[in-house]
Amino acid sequence: MNIIIIEDEKPAARLLQRKVEKLGLQVSTLLHSVEEAIHWFSQHDHPDLIFLDIQLSDGLSFEIFETIDIKSAVIFTTAYDEYALRAFKLNSIDYLLKPIDKDDLETAVNKFKARNIGAPNLSLDFEMIKKMLVNPVERSYKKRFTIKMGQQLKMVNIEEVECFFSENKGTYLHTFENRDYLLDTTLEQLETELDPTAFYRVSRKFIVPLAAIKEIQLYSNSRLKVILPTYKDDEVIVARERVNDFKEWLG
């Protein structure tokens, strides 16, 4: 089975790839723009399945289908509202609302496997979407955290976060004011809720924002060490298998 992902945010594309491949499927190609996708489709056999974001960096993905007669099945990955989603759910395989839930992803993939059909009739889908999505909805990521402190609630805005870390089976938020707050979540869940262009999971223990990186140093075994403004409790090390991806994320 040949599968490709079309998603302009490279960290988000790689995250989706990892999730798909955990389901036992192989993603052959990641594409990040309308122009890149059109060129690729003109040079390659069309895949069995496309995970397709709607709004790409250089335009709407509908432009791909207006230029190339795509024969592939499609699972949409989108942040558009439910009313618009119902319109193109008719003939596409499914849609995944961002941030993508792993159970929803598995359901969509199983639905595709179960439909022993040729390519869906995509033309109706795209015409309906184009008419209904005149004003696209902004992607929504976590903007603040509500933390219980005794009998009070404290609000911490995302701009105040220096890093997230796990310790003793707990997940903590560390601020630029050098304060730690226990969160009722996991790093895995946070990874799906944070803007992937602004936050990166450097290891199993740490997620860091680009805005908090003060310095990056070479470290042993081809790893990197991230220096943050106030966090000093432990070394923030980029895992060796994540170094190349981390460098690409940095741009």
C-alpha positions in Angstrom: 0.0 0.0 0.0 1.4 3.4 -1.1 0.6 6.3 1.3 1.6 9.9 1.2 1.1 12.9 3.5 0.5 16.4 2.2 1.0 18.8 5.1 2.8 22.2 5.0 4.0 22.0 8.7 6.9 19.6 8.5 6.9 18.7 12.3 3.2 18.0 12.0 3.8 15.9 8.9 6.5 13.8 10.6 4.3 13.4 13.7 1.4 12.1 11.6 3.8 9.8 9.7 5.0 8.3 13.0 1.4 7.7 14.1 0.4 6.1 10.8 3.4 3.8 10.8 2.6 2.7 14.4 -0.5 1.3 12.8 1.6 -0.9 10.6 1.4 1.1 7.4 4.3 2.7 5.5 4.3 6.3 4.4 6.4 6.7 1.3 6.5 10.5 0.8 5.9 13.7 2.7 4.9 16.7 0.6 4.6 20.3 1.9 3.1 22.6 -0.7 0.8 22.8 -3.7 3.7 23.3 -6.1 5.7 20.4 -4.7 2.6 18.1 -4.7 1.7 18.9 -8.4 5.3 18.2 -9.5 5.4 14.9 -7.5 2.1 13.7 -8.9 3.2 14.5 -12.5 6.3 12.3 -12.0 4.9 9.3 -9.9 2.2 6.8 -9.8 -0.7 7.9 -7.7 -0.7 6.5 -4.2 -3.5 4.3 -2.7 -4.2 6.9 0.1 -3.4 10.6 0.7 -3.5 12.2 4.1 -4.4 15.8 3.0 -4.2 19.1 4.8 -6.5 21.7 3.2 -4.6 24.9 3.7 -1.0 24.7 2.6 1.8 27.3 2.7 1.3 28.4 -1.0 -2.5 27.9 -1.3 -5.4 25.5 -0.9 -4.8 21.9 -1.7 -7.8 22.0 -4.0 -5.4 23.5 -6.6 -3.6 20.1 -6.8 -6.8 18.4 -7.9 -7.7 21.1 -10.3 -4.3 20.6 -12.1 -3.9 16.8 -11.7 -6.6 14.2 -12.1 -6.0 12.5 -8.7 -7.2 8.9 -8.4 -6.3 8.3 -4.8 -8.5 7.9 -1.7 -8.2 10.8 0.7 -8.3 11.2 4.5 -8.5 14.9 5.3 -6.5 16.3 8.2 -8.0 19.7 9.0 -9.0 22.3 11.6 -12.2 23.3 9.8 -15.5 23.5 11.5 -17.9 20.6 11.7 -20.5 22.0 9.3 -17.9 22.2 6.5 -16.5 18.8 7.4 -19.9 17.1 6.9 -20.0 18.4 3.3 -16.9 16.5 2.2 -17.3 13.5 4.4 -19.8 12.2 1.8 -17.2 10.8 -0.6 -13.9 11.1 1.1 -12.8 8.3 3.4 -12.9 10.4 6.5 -11.5 13.5 8.2 -9.3 13.9 11.1 -9.7 17.1 13.2 -6.5 18.6 14.4 -4.9 17.9 16.8 -5.2 14.3 15.6 -6.4 11.7 18.1 -4.8 8.3 17.7 -8.1 6.5 18.1 -9.7 8.6 15.3 -6.7 8.0 13.1 -6.9 4.2 13.6 -10.7 4.3 12.9 -10.1 6.3 9.6 -7.4 3.9 8.5 -9.6 0.9 9.3 -12.4 2.5 7.3 -10.1 2.9 4.3 -9.0 -0.8 4.6 -12.6 -2.0 4.8 -13.7 -0.1 1.7 -12.6 -2.3 -1.1 -13.3 0.3 -3.7 -11.5 2.3 -6.3 -10.9 6.0 -5.9 -13.8 8.0 -4.4 -15.4 10.7 -6.5 -13.3 13.6 -5.3 -14.7 16.3 -7.7 -17.9 16.7 -5.7 -16.1 16.9 -2.4 -13.8 19.7 -3.5 -16.4 21.8 -5.2 -18.6 21.6 -2.1 -15.7 22.5 0.2 -14.5 25.4 -1.9 -18.0 27.0 -1.8 -18.3 26.5 2.0 -14.8 27.4 3.1 -14.7 31.0 2.0 -13.4 32.0 5.4 -11.1 29.2 6.6 -11.0 28.7 10.4 -7.6 29.2 12.1 -5.9 26.2 13.5 -6.3 26.0 17.2 -3.5 25.1 19.6 -3.2 25.3 23.4 -2.9 29.0 24.5 -3.1 28.7 28.3 -3.2 26.2 31.1 -5.4 26.3 34.2 -3.6 24.9 37.2 -5.2 24.0 40.5 -3.3 25.3 43.5 -5.1 24.4 46.7 -8.5 26.1 46.5 -7.4 28.5 43.8 -6.9 28.3 40.0 -3.9 29.8 38.3 -3.8 30.7 34.6 -0.4 30.3 32.8 -0.3 31.6 29.2 1.6 29.7 26.6 4.1 32.6 26.3 5.2 32.1 29.9 6.3 28.5 29.3 10.0 27.7 29.3 9.6 24.0 28.9 7.5 21.0 29.8 9.1 18.0 31.5 8.2 14.6 33.1 9.5 13.5 36.5 8.5 10.7 38.8 5.4 9.9 36.6 4.3 13.5 36.7 4.2 16.1 34.0 5.3 19.6 34.8 5.2 23.1 33.3 8.3 25.2 33.9 8.0 29.0 33.5 10.4 31.8 32.7 9.9 32.9 36.3 11.6 29.6 37.4 8.4 28.1 38.8 7.2 24.5 38.3 3.5 23.5 38.1 2.1 20.0 38.0 -0.2 19.3 35.1 -3.0 16.8 34.8 -1.8 15.4 31.4 1.1 13.7 29.7 3.9 14.8 27.4 2.3 12.6 24.7 -1.0 14.4 25.0 0.7 17.8 25.1 2.6 17.0 21.9 -0.7 16.9 20.1 -2.0 20.1 21.7 1.0 22.4 21.1 1.8 24.3 17.9 4.5 22.1 16.3 6.2 25.1 14.7 6.7 26.6 18.2 7.3 23.5 20.4 9.5 20.4 19.9 9.8 17.2 21.9 13.6 16.8 22.2 13.4 13.6 24.2 11.1 11.4 26.2 11.4 13.8 29.1 11.3 17.3 27.6 9.3 19.5 25.3 10.8 22.9 24.6 9.6 26.1 22.8 11.7 27.7 20.2 11.4 31.0 22.0 13.1 29.6 25.1 16.2 28.2 23.5 19.1 30.3 24.7 22.0 28.2 23.3 22.6 24.8 21.7 25.8 22.9 22.4 27.4 19.7 21.0 27.0 16.8 23.4 28.4 13.3 23.6 27.3 10.5 21.3 26.2 12.9 18.5 23.6 14.5 20.7 22.8 18.1 21.4 22.4 20.0 24.7 19.8 22.8 24.9 20.4 25.6 27.3 17.3 27.3 28.7 17.2 30.6 30.6 16.2 29.3 34.1 15.7 25.5 34.1 18.7 23.9 35.8 17.4 20.8 37.5 18.5 18.5 34.7 20.3 18.6 31.4 18.0 19.1 28.4 19.5 16.7 25.8 18.2 16.2 22.3 18.0 12.4 21.8 20.3 11.2 19.1 17.5 9.8 16.9 15.8 13.2 17.0 18.9 15.4 16.2 18.3 15.6 12.5 14.6 16.3 12.9 15.4 18.9 15.5 17.8 20.7 13.2 15.2 20.8 10.5 12.6 22.1 12.9 15.0 24.9 13.9 15.0 25.9 10.2 
